[in-house]
Amino acid sequence: MVRKQIYLTEDQSGELAAIAKSAGKKQSELIREAIDLFIDQAGNSHRESVLRKTAGMWKDRTDLPDFKAIRAEWDRN
């Protein structure tokens, strides 16, 4: 693990301590779990954004080969 120093407000520190006590976990464990959730959400949002930006990007291209015809040649039906 990598050690990081963070600053919390008094309220954040108090709430974190209370949650840790009631959950029977260390504060550092809760912070790692929260960061994991944040990374998952940010990653999903980024992936979705990229997919939305690229959706249909080839639909109006005229310089591409006729993929249906090429595929039809490969079919062995």
N, C-alpha and C positions, 0 to 999 in steps of 0.2 A: 504494500500500500504506500501511497504517497501522502505525506503530511501537508495539510493546508491550514492556514490560519484564516478565520473568517470573523467578521464583526456582526453582532446581532444587537437589536435594540433590547432594552430592558424587558419590554413586553414579550418579544420573541423568545428571549432566554427563559423567562418565567413559564410561558406556555410550553416550550420545548421540554423543560424540566418536568412539568406536570404530566405531559403526555408520556414521557419516558418512564416516569414512576408508575403510572397506571398501566402501561403496556409491559412493564418489566423488561425494558430494553435500555441500552445505553443511548445517550443523546447522539453520539457519533453515528450509531447504527441507524437512528431515525433520519439523520441528515443524509447519509448515504442512500437510504431508501427514497427520500424525497428527490434527491438528485437523479437517481435512476428513473423515477417517474417523469421528471422534467425532460430528461434526455429522450425517453421513449416518445413523449408527446411532441417534442420539437422535431424529432426524426421523422415521425409519421406525418407531421404537418409539412415538412420539407419535401418528403417523397411525394405526397399528394399534390403539392404545388408544382413540382417538376412534371409529374404526369399530366396535370391539367394544361400546362404550358405546351407540352409536346403532342397532346392529343390532336389528331387530324393534320399534322404538319405536312404530310405528303399528299393529301387529298387532291390538291389542285396542280400537282406537278405534271408536266407533259413530257419531261425528258426521261422518265422511268420506263423500263420495259413492261409489257403486258404480263403481269405475274400470273394471272388466271390462265393465260395461254401456255405459259411455261410450265405451270403446275399440271395442266391437262396433259401435257406431253409426258410427264412423269407418272401419272396415274396408270395403273395396269388393269383397269377394269375392262 
